[in-house]
């Protein structure tokens, strides 16, 4: 049976929700909704509801699940849609429009549906715009930013800070050029010899680690990290995988070359960070978010 304090907390939560124009939380709502919504959303804004059942977007019909808001603050998504503060936007609500009333202030979490003269946000959730959610909101925003890096740390065989001492083409066997089809998206693999200054996983201080990378500026490789002599960096590298199709359209020969050099591989933007990124990496590793 629920005890007195628990029932009191539920009553207070319902009263607070009603005061901000929200319905009481439904069963199954995340324990920390601001954190959960923020970590899953590309756009997060605070705003005041101007009208429900309304839409500014000509391609979106107004329904009971749409609302027009006046944006007061952009917490995330400025790199996608610009700073929306002071502008009006359409929101496709995560639940029925009856949960929000004109004049309600809320934080809206979602992804862009339309970006044109105005922005339309498809919400994953909304929370009242109260100071009590600021800590969880901040944690969620940081978790979203850290997610791509955490994913790379999770598969990394070696993680270290070091300096590039040499860059050269990968060595091929005499008959390998003829056996390897070079397609239009050839990665132009190079081998960087990187001296370990400090190790976070799988390497020893002072060790010279061969790191393979794609030197091509082809569209497939324009975001792949490039290493240059004298560069100081944090390296987050993995062993080549037999099923790593992103290496090249004819992956097997390139993978064989990398494996023969006993090299590790960097292919994604977060595989190489500036030296300032080492503390961010340490925090994620210590937090146990990666293996």
C-alpha positions as CSV (number, residue, x, y, z in Angstrom):
1,X,0.0,0.0,0.0
2,X,1.3,3.5,-0.8
3,X,2.3,5.5,2.3
4,X,1.3,9.0,3.3
5,X,4.3,10.9,2.0
6,X,4.2,9.1,-1.3
7,X,0.6,10.0,-1.9
8,X,1.4,13.6,-0.8
9,X,4.2,13.8,-3.4
10,X,1.9,12.5,-6.1
11,X,-0.8,15.1,-5.2
12,X,1.8,17.9,-5.2
13,X,3.1,16.7,-8.6
14,X,-0.4,16.7,-10.0
15,X,-1.2,20.2,-8.6
16,X,2.1,21.5,-10.1
17,X,1.4,20.0,-13.4
18,X,-2.1,21.5,-13.5
19,X,-0.7,24.9,-12.6
20,X,1.5,24.9,-15.7
21,X,-1.2,23.7,-18.0
22,X,-0.1,20.0,-18.0
23,X,-2.0,16.9,-17.3
24,X,-0.7,14.7,-14.5
25,X,2.1,12.4,-15.7
26,X,0.9,9.2,-17.2
27,X,2.1,5.8,-16.1
28,X,5.3,4.9,-17.9
29,X,6.7,8.5,-18.0
30,X,10.5,8.6,-17.5
31,X,11.6,9.1,-13.9
32,X,13.7,12.0,-15.1
33,X,11.8,13.3,-18.1
34,X,13.9,16.4,-18.8
35,X,17.1,14.2,-18.9
36,X,15.5,11.5,-21.0
37,X,13.9,13.9,-23.5
38,X,17.0,16.1,-23.8
39,X,19.4,13.2,-24.5
40,X,17.1,12.1,-27.4
41,X,16.4,15.5,-29.0
42,X,18.2,17.5,-31.6
43,X,16.2,20.7,-30.7
44,X,15.3,21.8,-27.2
45,X,13.6,25.2,-26.7
46,X,11.7,27.0,-23.9
47,X,8.6,28.9,-25.0
48,X,5.1,30.1,-24.3
49,X,2.1,28.5,-26.0
50,X,0.3,31.1,-28.2
51,X,-2.3,28.8,-29.6
52,X,-3.3,25.2,-29.7
53,X,-4.7,23.4,-32.7
54,X,-2.7,25.8,-34.9
55,X,0.2,25.6,-37.4
56,X,2.5,28.2,-39.1
57,X,3.7,25.6,-41.6
58,X,1.7,25.4,-44.9
59,X,2.6,21.8,-45.3
60,X,1.3,20.8,-41.9
61,X,-2.4,20.8,-41.2
62,X,-3.4,22.1,-37.8
63,X,-4.7,19.4,-35.5
64,X,-5.4,18.8,-31.9
65,X,-1.7,17.8,-31.6
66,X,-0.2,20.9,-33.0
67,X,0.6,24.2,-31.3
68,X,2.2,27.5,-32.1
69,X,4.7,28.8,-29.5
70,X,6.8,31.9,-28.9
71,X,10.4,30.7,-28.3
72,X,12.1,32.3,-25.3
73,X,15.4,30.3,-25.2
74,X,17.2,27.8,-27.4
75,X,19.0,25.1,-25.4
76,X,20.0,22.9,-28.3
77,X,19.7,22.9,-32.1
78,X,21.0,26.3,-33.0
79,X,23.5,24.6,-35.3
80,X,20.5,23.1,-37.1
81,X,17.9,25.8,-37.2
82,X,19.6,28.9,-35.8
83,X,18.9,30.6,-32.5
84,X,15.1,30.5,-32.3
85,X,14.8,32.9,-29.4
86,X,12.2,35.6,-30.1
87,X,10.7,33.7,-33.0
88,X,7.4,31.7,-33.4
89,X,7.5,28.0,-34.1
90,X,5.1,25.2,-34.7
91,X,5.3,22.1,-32.4
92,X,3.8,18.7,-33.1
93,X,3.1,17.7,-29.5
94,X,3.9,14.3,-28.1
95,X,0.5,14.1,-26.6
96,X,-3.0,15.6,-27.0
97,X,-3.2,19.4,-27.2
98,X,-5.5,19.4,-24.2
99,X,-2.4,18.9,-22.0
100,X,-1.2,22.5,-22.9
101,X,-3.1,25.7,-22.8
102,X,-2.4,29.1,-24.3
103,X,-0.1,31.0,-21.9
104,X,1.5,27.8,-20.6
105,X,5.3,28.0,-20.4
106,X,7.1,24.8,-21.2
107,X,10.3,23.2,-22.5
108,X,9.8,21.4,-25.8
109,X,12.2,18.5,-26.8
110,X,12.2,17.1,-30.3
111,X,13.6,16.9,-33.8
112,X,13.1,19.3,-36.8
113,X,10.2,18.3,-39.1
114,X,10.3,21.4,-41.3
115,X,12.8,24.3,-41.5
116,X,11.8,27.2,-43.7
117,X,10.4,30.6,-42.9
118,X,9.5,29.1,-39.6
119,X,10.6,25.9,-37.8
120,X,8.4,22.9,-37.0
121,X,9.5,20.7,-34.2
122,X,8.2,17.1,-33.8
123,X,8.3,16.6,-30.0
124,X,9.4,13.6,-28.1
125,X,8.1,15.2,-24.9
126,X,7.4,18.5,-23.0
127,X,8.1,19.5,-19.4
128,X,7.0,22.6,-17.4
129,X,9.6,25.4,-17.7
130,X,10.5,25.4,-14.0
131,X,14.0,25.8,-12.5
132,X,13.6,22.4,-10.9
133,X,14.3,20.7,-14.2
134,X,17.5,22.7,-15.1
135,X,20.0,20.1,-13.6
136,X,18.3,17.2,-15.4
137,X,18.0,19.2,-18.6
138,X,21.8,20.1,-18.5
139,X,22.7,16.4,-17.9
140,X,20.5,15.3,-20.8
141,X,22.1,17.9,-23.2
142,X,25.6,16.8,-22.2
143,X,24.6,13.1,-22.6
144,X,23.4,13.8,-26.2
145,X,26.7,15.6,-27.0
146,X,28.7,12.7,-25.5
147,X,26.8,9.9,-27.1
148,X,28.9,9.8,-30.4
149,X,32.1,9.9,-28.4
150,X,30.9,7.2,-26.0
151,X,30.0,5.0,-28.9
152,X,33.6,5.2,-30.3
153,X,35.1,4.6,-26.9
154,X,33.0,1.5,-26.5
155,X,34.7,-0.2,-29.5
156,X,38.2,1.2,-29.1
157,X,41.2,-1.1,-28.6
158,X,43.6,1.7,-27.8
159,X,42.9,5.2,-26.4
160,X,45.9,7.5,-25.8
161,X,47.2,11.0,-26.2
162,X,50.2,11.3,-28.4
163,X,52.2,13.0,-31.2
164,X,52.4,12.0,-34.9
165,X,56.1,11.4,-35.8
166,X,55.7,10.0,-39.3
167,X,53.1,9.6,-42.0
168,X,53.6,7.2,-45.0
169,X,51.7,5.2,-47.5
170,X,50.8,1.7,-46.3
171,X,53.1,-1.0,-47.6
172,X,51.8,-3.3,-50.3
173,X,53.1,-6.7,-51.5
174,X,54.4,-6.7,-55.1
175,X,51.3,-8.4,-56.5
176,X,48.8,-6.5,-54.3
177,X,48.3,-3.5,-56.6
178,X,47.1,-5.7,-59.4
179,X,44.9,-7.7,-57.1
180,X,43.3,-4.7,-55.6
181,X,40.5,-2.8,-57.4
182,X,40.9,0.9,-56.8
183,X,37.4,2.4,-57.0
184,X,36.3,6.0,-57.2
185,X,35.9,6.0,-53.4
186,X,39.4,4.7,-52.7
187,X,40.3,5.8,-49.1
188,X,44.0,6.3,-50.0
189,X,45.1,4.7,-46.8
190,X,48.1,6.2,-45.0
191,X,49.9,5.0,-41.9
192,X,50.8,7.4,-39.1
193,X,53.3,6.5,-36.5
194,X,52.1,8.1,-33.2
195,X,54.2,8.3,-30.1
196,X,52.2,7.7,-26.9
197,X,52.5,10.5,-24.3
198,X,49.8,9.1,-22.0
199,X,47.7,6.0,-22.3
200,X,44.0,5.5,-21.3
201,X,43.6,2.0,-22.7
202,X,45.7,-0.6,-24.5
203,X,49.0,1.3,-25.1
204,X,52.2,2.1,-23.1
205,X,53.7,5.4,-22.6
206,X,56.5,5.9,-25.1
207,X,55.2,3.2,-27.5
208,X,55.1,4.0,-31.2
209,X,51.6,3.0,-32.4
210,X,50.9,2.6,-36.2
211,X,47.5,4.2,-36.9
212,X,45.9,3.8,-40.3
213,X,43.6,6.5,-41.7
214,X,41.9,7.5,-44.9
215,X,43.8,10.4,-46.5
216,X,41.2,10.8,-49.3
217,X,39.0,13.9,-49.6
218,X,36.4,11.9,-51.4
219,X,32.8,12.5,-50.2
220,X,32.9,9.2,-48.4
221,X,36.0,10.2,-46.5
222,X,35.8,14.0,-46.1
223,X,34.8,13.7,-42.4
224,X,37.3,10.9,-41.7
225,X,40.2,12.2,-39.5
226,X,43.5,13.0,-41.2
227,X,46.8,12.8,-39.3
228,X,49.8,15.0,-40.0
229,X,53.4,15.0,-38.8
230,X,53.8,17.0,-35.7
231,X,50.1,16.8,-34.8
232,X,49.2,16.3,-31.1
233,X,46.0,14.4,-30.6
234,X,43.9,12.0,-28.6
235,X,43.6,8.8,-30.6
236,X,40.6,6.5,-30.2
237,X,41.4,3.6,-32.5
238,X,40.0,0.1,-33.1
239,X,41.2,-3.0,-34.8
240,X,40.0,-3.5,-38.4
241,X,36.9,-5.6,-38.6
242,X,36.4,-8.1,-41.3
243,X,32.9,-6.7,-41.9
244,X,34.0,-3.1,-41.9
245,X,32.6,-2.2,-45.3
246,X,33.3,1.5,-44.9
247,X,37.0,1.0,-45.5
248,X,36.5,0.7,-49.3
249,X,34.1,-1.0,-51.7
250,X,36.7,-3.8,-52.0
251,X,37.4,-3.9,-48.3
252,X,39.3,-7.2,-47.9
253,X,42.6,-6.1,-49.5
254,X,42.8,-2.9,-47.6
255,X,41.9,-4.6,-44.3
256,X,44.7,-7.2,-45.0
257,X,47.2,-4.4,-45.5
258,X,46.2,-2.7,-42.3
259,X,46.3,-6.0,-40.3
260,X,49.7,-6.9,-41.8
261,X,51.1,-3.5,-40.5
262,X,49.6,-4.5,-37.1
263,X,47.9,-1.1,-37.1
264,X,44.8,0.2,-35.5
265,X,42.3,2.2,-37.4
266,X,40.6,5.7,-37.2
267,X,37.6,6.3,-39.5
268,X,35.0,8.4,-37.6
269,X,35.3,12.1,-36.6
270,X,35.3,11.3,-32.9
271,X,38.3,8.9,-33.4
272,X,40.7,11.8,-33.3
273,X,40.3,14.7,-30.8
274,X,42.4,17.7,-29.9
275,X,44.5,17.4,-26.8
276,X,41.9,19.3,-24.9
277,X,39.5,16.4,-25.3
278,X,41.5,14.1,-23.1
279,X,39.6,15.2,-19.9
280,X,36.3,14.6,-21.6
281,X,37.4,11.1,-22.5
282,X,38.6,10.5,-18.9
283,X,35.3,11.5,-17.5
284,X,33.4,9.2,-19.8
285,X,35.7,6.3,-19.0
286,X,35.5,6.9,-15.3
287,X,31.8,7.1,-15.4
288,X,31.6,3.6,-16.8
289,X,29.7,4.6,-19.9
290,X,32.1,2.6,-22.0
291,X,33.8,-0.8,-21.5
